[in-house]
Amino acid sequence: MCGILGLFHPCQDISNKQKEMQEMLALLKKRGPDDENIFISEHCILGHRRLSIIDLEGGKQPFCYTHLNKEYWISYNGEIYNMNELKQQLIDDGYHFYSQSDTEVILVSYIAYGKKCVEYLDGIFSFIIYHENNVFVARDHLGVKPLFYLYKDHELLVASEIKCILKYLKKAVVTDNGIKELLGLGPSVTPGKTIYKDIHSLAPGHYLCANELGISITCYFQLEKRTHPHSYQETIRHVRHLVNKSIHQQLLSDVPISCMLSGGLDSSIICALASQYNNNLATYSVDYQQQAEHFQAYAYQTSRDEDYIQAMIDRYQNKHTSITLSQEDLVNSLEEALVARDMPGMADIDSSFLLFCKEIGKNHKVVLSGECADEIFGGYPWFYQNQDCFPWIRDIENRNELYSDYVKQLDIPLYVKDSYQYSSYIHHNSSDSSLDAPKRKMIHLHYQWFMQTLLTRADSQSMRASIEQRVPFASKEIIQYMYNVPTSYMYHNGVEKSLLREAFKDLLPESIYGRKKNPYPKTHHPKYTQYIQDLLLQSLQEKENILYKLFDIKKLKEVITDPSSFKTPWFGQLMTGPQLLAYFYQIYLWGKIYQIQIENN
């Protein structure tokens, strides 16, 4: 895993911008603490920060490969899980290799197959390739690894993190549309966009080409409607095959592997399968100080994790570490979690995840986790309900009452509904009138929106802790298969994720096999609520606080005083009560740290 950076101008000499590039590259040090290198030519500069996982000595970047007397350069972030098979195919075709790195496999694949190389890659990746005054930029099928870009006056700047581009621009400008994204859709973002003016995200499954004629963006992967060929029992067996294949592939590493373990279905399946291949698997779980004393079950989180985690430890005898976070550390990490994401995110869920990853990073560079199983296998209660808007964004009208007059005139409820309708329209297939059409639409929406938010959290916080988080369920093969599985199979006998449960029943303790979905744990300690209330009220003493621009302060203070008065989660399942206050506090920090300039359209 790495941080990548690229600056390209096909018509001007940019070699004098080395210092600026090195300053931007320094911002990616957490992503790649092991090594730093830069390639400079007249029209292109590539930078790279490396976290060494595979071919520790031979995988240095930017990497150069010479073919037919032409130089090809790459800066790459990710892991290619089918590198050995693809490498063998390229060797059979007459290509030579000089390292054991997947970096070289990608570059030679591009030389051999051109733009279609992405169709051969199975893994997580974002990369920039430069040759003969041309640039090719690509992002993996499901968007596990991030990639942002700025294109202006024929100059293209590409980076793993937004902060690099903001530094190049020397300002952080947010237009009215950015505010709509932040307060209407946030912490999710419209595919291909960011909340910042002129800064874009390369959408999952897309590549970008740039030369003296300009840039073009192409979608190379999308979910396809197909006839499902299997019976229910055959589907169970195929799900097991696909998940097992993905997990086995992702154990590829030249450093020790570990797993996150929550005692839920998804992480338990990963730990159980990984244990079949690795007798020394390390597992990690997270909790909060005095959680047992203050935990209160609610609709989305019905039980604590510890008994289920112990059931897995007893069964597989993994070397387990339980990490307990303090309320003080959780609050104090809100700022770093914000900076890691470069925008307000999932508040203390982000900061908790950051602290969790930092503890894992003391012993391991690679960790597997269960993200994306719910989005693909139908784990959310809203998955089988009729929806007329994003199901993870609710009570829009009530939220609107908290906003300032400036924000109210932006008509955020309409923006959210239009975003949903446009995304639904893009996906709509007039020939699909089957009973499974709503399910396909829901998987598409999750893939494009909700899943991206969780993957952004996973990447931004884990890489801030200098570890590589792998997400085996985020597989193009798995999601394409599940896209066409009948709804009745996915919700068999009224049980959520029934296919996944049945596929791995023999590997799981009975208590976990039947456990209701529980999200990532949040703290229930009243001390945390008090901390956030005090910080927010203190921040309101600052005249330049961006909250004054965005919110009705009187109504905001009412929610700060009584966070339980806003009962519906702001986003997803966790952002309510103190978690919502933490989100508001991150918005304050964002405005202050990034010196946000709001530009009216």
N, C-alpha and C positions, 0 to 999 in steps of 0.2 A: 504494500500500500504506500501511496506517495502523494505528494502535492505537485501539480504540474502547472506550467505557465508558458504562454506563447504570445509573441507579438509579431505581427506580419504586416508589411506594407509592400505591395508588388511594384510600386512606382517610385519609392523614395528610399534613400540610404538611412536606415534606422540603427546602424551599428553604434552610434553615439549615445544610445539610450541604455547602455549596459548598466549604468549606475541605478537608473530608475527600476530596471528589471530586477536587479539584485535586492533593492529595498523591498519590492513586492514579494520576491522569493523568500525573504526573511520572515514574512508574515505566515509562511506555510511551514515553519520549522517544526511545529508540533506534529504535523502530518508526516514529516520525514526527518527525524532527528539523527539518522545514521549517516547521511551523506548529502552533499549539495554539489551540483554541477550546472554549468551554463554553456550553451552553444550560441555563437554569434556569427552571423553572416550579414551581407549587405541588406538583405530584405527580410530576414527572419532571425529572431532570437528565441531560443527555447530554454526554459529553466526547469529544474527538477530537484525535489527534496525526497529522499528515500527512507522508507522503513523496510529494512531487509527481511524478506520472508523466504524467497526462493532464489537459488544460485547466489549465495551471499557475496561471493567474490566477483562473479562474471556478469552480474545484472546491472551494472552502473549505467546511468542515463544522464543526459540525452544519449541515445544509442544510435550509432551509424552503421549502415549496411551498404556496401558498394555492389552494384549489379550492372553489368555491361558498361562499366566506367562511369556510372551515374551514382551519386550519393543520395541516400534516403536517410532522413533523421526522424527520430520519434522521441516524444516525452509522453509517458504512459502511467496511468494509475489503475490498479486492479489486479485481478487474478483470472487466468484463462484455464478452466478446469479440464478442457479437452486438449491441452497443449501437446501431450505426447502423441495422441492419435493424429492430430493435425500436422505435427512435425514429421511424423512418419510418412504421411501422404505427400508432403512437400519434398522430402528427401527422395521418395519414389519418383517425383516429377523432375528431379535433377538439381534441386537447390541444396546449398551447403550451409551448415550451421557452425558457429564458432563459440557458442555459449550454451548453457543449460537453462536459459531464462525464457519465460513466456513473452518477454518484450521482443526478442528477436523473432519469435514465432509470429507475432502480430505483424511485424514489419515485413517479413518475407511473404506472409499471406497477402498483404497489400500489393507487393510487387507482383505476385502470381495472379491474383484475382481482381485487383483494382478495388473499386468501391464495393464490390460484392463480398469483399473479405469479411465484412461484419456478419454476413449470413452463415459463415463457417465457424464463428466464435461462440463458444459456450462458456459464459463466465460473467464477471462483473468488470466493467472497464469504462474509462474515458481516456482518450488519447488525441495527440496532435501529431500528424506526419507532415514533414516538409520535404519537397524535392522540386527542383527546376522551377522555382517561382510559383509553386502551387502548394496549397495547404488542404489537408483532409482531416477533419475533426469528427469524432464519433463518440456516442454514448451508448451504454449497454441497453439491451432490450427492455428491461424493467426499471431502469433508472436507479440502480443501487448506488452507483458512483456519480457524484455531481459534476456538472460542467456549466460554466457561465461565460458569457461573452459580451463584448462591446464592439459594435461595428459603426464607424463614423469616418467619413471622408476617406474611404478606401483602406482605412487602417482597422485591423482586426486584433483584438486583445482577448485571449482565452485564459481562464483560470479555474482552479479547483474551488476557490472560495471568492465570494463577492468582495471581501475586504481588499483584495488585491486591486480590483478594478476601481473601487472607491478611492484608494490611495493614488492611483494613476490620474483620476479625474480631479482629485484634491477637494472634493465636496460630495455630499450625500443629498441628492435632490429627490423628493417624492412628490409626484403630482397628485391631483384629485383622484385619479384612477388608482394610484398606489395606496391612498388612504382607503379607498373602497376595498382593495384587496386585503389590506391589513385588518380592518374592522369588520368587513363583511365575510370574507372567506378565510382569513387567518386563523391559525397558523398554516393552513393550506394555501397554495398559490396556484393560479391558473397555469396549466401546462405551457411551458415556453416563456413564461413571464417571471419577473421578480417584482418586488414592491418599489424598486428604484427606477428613476427615469433613465432610459437608454440602455439599461443592463438587462440582458435576457438570459434565460436558462435554455440550454439545448434539451428539448423534450426527450423522454425515454424512447428508444427505438428510432432515433433520428441521426443523420449525419449531415455535416456542413462542408461545402467545398468553397474555396476562395482562391481567386487569381486576379489578374489585372482587369477582368471584366466585371468583378463584383463577387457577391456571395450567393449561394443557393443552398436551400435546406431540403432534405428529402427524408420522408418516413420510410424506413426499411422493415419495420415490424409492426403488425397490428393483429389483434385477435380475429380469428376467422371462424365463421359458422361452418360446422361440418356435421355429418351424420355420426352419431355416437355408435360405435360398432359392438359394444360389450353389454352383456347382461349385468345385473347387480353384483353377482358374485365375481364375475370376471373383472368388473370395475374395481372392486375391492382389491383384487390381486394386482391389477395394473397400477393402482395408486401406491400400493406397497412397493412395487418395482420402481416407480418414478422417484418416490421420496428416498428410498434406499440408495438409488443411483446418485441422486443429488448430494446426499450427505456423504457418501463414500468419496465422491469426487472432491468434496470440499475439505477432506482431511489431508489433501496434498499440501505439504509444508516441509521446510527444512528447519523449522523451529517447533517446539512443543505446542500441542493443541489443547484448548480448554473449551468448556461449555457453560453458558448461563443456564441455571436451573431454578425454575419458579415453583415446580410441583404441579404446573398446569399440563394440559395435554401436549401442547406443541413442543415445549422445551424438554419434556420427559421423553418424547419420541426421539428427539435428536440425541439426547444422552444415552438412551437405550441402544440405538443403532450404532452410534459412535463407539460405544463400549464393546460392540462385536468386533471391531477392528483395532481397538486401542485398549490395552490392558492397564495403562497408566493414565487414564483420562482424569483431568482435574475439572471439578465443577465449582460454580460460584452462585451464591444467592445473596439477596439484599433485603434488609429490613431497617426499621428505625428504632431509636431508643424509646423504651417504654411503650412500644406499639401494642403489646399484649394488654396493657392496662387501659389503653384509650381506644382500641379498635372498636368501631361500630359498623356492623354489617349494613349494607344498603343494596339497592337493586342490582348494581353492576359488580359489586365486590361482596360476595356472600360469606367468604371465609378467609382466614389467614393461610399462609402458605406452608408454615413450618412442618406440620404433620405429613403433608404430601411430599415435601422435600425429603424428609426422613425415610419415608417409604421407598423412595428411589435409592437413597444411600444404602439402606439395608439390602436392597435387591442386587445392586451392581457394585457395591463396595468401592465407589470412586473416591478419590481424595478430594474431600469437600471443604470449602471455606465459606463460612457465613459472615457477611459484611454488615455491620450495623452502623447506620449513619446518624449523626446528631442533628437536632433541629437547627443549631447554630450554623453548622457546615452547610446544611441544605439552603438556608437563606443566603449565606455568604457566597454561595456558588451560582446564584441566579445571574450575576453579572457575567461571569466567565461563560456560562451556558449560552447567554445571549450573544456574546462576542463570537462564540464558536459557530452559531447559526447565522449571524449577521442580521438578525431580525427577531422580534419577540416570538417565542416559540411556545412549547408546551409547559412553560414555567418551571415549577419545581419537579415535574416529571423529567424535564431535560436536565436540571441541575442534579437530581438524584442519579440519573443515568450517567452523567459525567463523573460523579464521585465513585460510582460503582465501577466504571471502566478504569479509573485511575488506580483503584485497588487491584483490579485484575492485572493491570499493566506492571505491577511490581514483580510479577512472576511469569506472565505470559504476554506474547505479542499477538496471538491469534485466539479469537473466541467465537464460537458458534452460538446463534440465538434463534428463537422461534418466530421472529417477526414475519408478517405477511401470510401466515396460515389462515387467520380469521378472514382476511380479505379475499382469499382464493377458495377456501373450503366452506365459507358461509358461517362464520362464528358469531356474528353480531345479531342481536334480537331484531334489528330493523331489516335484516336481509330478506325476509320473506313477507314483508308488509308492502302495501301499495304506497308509493312515495310521489309527491309532487315537487320535492326539492331535495337538496342534499340531506340525507337522514342524520348525518353527524353535526349539522348546523340547524339548531332548533330555536323556536321562540324568537324569531327575527324581529317581530314588531315590538316585543317587550324590550329587547336589547336596544332598539332604536330610541327608546325613551331616555336612555342614559347619555346619549350623544349631545354635543353642543349644537347650536343653531347652524354653524358652518357645516358640520357633518350631516345633519338632518337634511339639508338642502341637496346633498349629494344623492339622496334616495338610495341608501345602501340595500334596503330590502329588495328593491327592483333589480339592482345590480346582481345580487345573489341569485334571484330567480332567473334572470336572463342568462347568467353563467350556467346554471343547471339546464335550462332549456336548450341552450346552444350545444352543450356537451351531449345532451340526450339526442339532439337532432343529428349531430355528427355521427353518432353511433347508430341511429335509426336505420333499420332495414325493413322497408315496406313489405318485403316478401316473407318476413318472419312473423307469422301470427300464431306461432306455437305456444303451448303452455310454458315453455322454457324461455321465451323471449324476455320476460321481466327479470329472470335470474341472470341471463346473459348481460342485460343492461346494467344490472347491479355490479357484476364482476368488472365490467368495463369502467364504471364510475369509480369503483374502489382502486382499480389499477391506475387510472389517470389522476386521481385526486388523493383519497385518504391514505392509500398505500405510500404515495410519494411523501406525504407529511411524516409518516413513521420512518421511512427510509432516510429522510433528511435528518431526523433526530438521531437515528442510529449512526449514520456516517459522521455527522458534525461532532457529536459528543465523543464517540469512540476515537476518532482521529485526533481530537483535541487531547485525548489521553494517550496518544501515540500507540494505539493498538488497532489491529485489523479485525473488524466484526464481519463475520460471514453469515449470510441468511439463506440457508438451503431451501426453504420453501419458496423463495423468490426465484423460481426457475421458469424459463420460457416454456419448457416442455410441460411442466405441471400446470401452469395457468392456462395454456392452450387446451390441454386435455379437460380440465375442470370447466372451462368455458362452455363445453358442449355436453357435459354430463347432465342427464335429466334432473330436474329439480327434486323429483321424488326420491332419487338416490341420495342427494345431498342432505335431505331432511327426512331420512327414512324413519318411519314410526314416530315422527315429531321430535326427533333428537337432532340437535345442532351438530354439525360436523360429523355426522354418523359414519360417513365413508372413512374418514381418518381414524375414528375410534375403532371401527371394525378391522381396519387394515393392520392395526398394531396392538390388538387386544391381548395377544399372547405375550407381548413384551412389557406390558404395563401392570403395575399393581391394580387390583380391582378398584380401589378408592379413586385412583387417577383416571382410569378408564371411564368412570361415570361422573367425574367432577364437572360441575357447571363452569363455564368460562369465567375467569377472573382476569381483569386487566393488570398491567404493571402496578405494583402496590404504591399507594400514596400514604403520607403520614396522617395520623388522626390526632396528633398531640395538640391540645389547646395552646401550648406555648408557641407553636409554630404560627398559629393564627394571630396571636398577640404580636409576635415579631413583625409580621407582614403589615398588620394594621398600623403599628407605630411607624414603620418605615414609610408607608404611603402618606400618612398624615404629616410626617416630617417633610416629605418631598413637596407637599403642597404649599409649604412656606416659601418655596423658590418661585419667583415671578416668571422665570423662563421655562417653567415646567410645561412640557408638551401636552400634558393632560388637560391643561386649561384650554388649549386649542381644540381638543378632540371631544371633551366630555362636558356635560352639565355638572359642574363641581358640587352643587348642592345635592343632586341625586347620587353622584359618585360617593360623597361622604356618607350618605345613608347606607349604601351597600358596604362601605368600609366598616362602618359601625356595626352593621348586622349583615355579615356575608351570607347568612342562611336565607336572607330575604330574596336572593336570586336563586331560585331552586333548580332551574333547568341548566344542565351543563352547557357552558359557552361553546364548547367544541368537543366532539367525541363523547366519552363517558366519564372523564375525570375532572374536567375544568369547571368546578363549582366550589362555592365556599372559599376557603383560604387559597385554593389553587387558582381561582379566578382573580383574587386580589394579587397573587403573585404575578399573574399575567399583566395586570394593570401596572404593577411595579416595574416589570420588564419594559413596558412601553415607555415609562418615565426614563428608565436608564438608557433606552435606545435613543430617545430624543436628545439626551444630554451627552452621551458618549460619542455618538455619531454626528452631533451638531446638525440635526436634520433641518433641511430647508424645504418648506412646503410651497409648491408652485401650483397656482391655480391654472387649470386648463383653459 
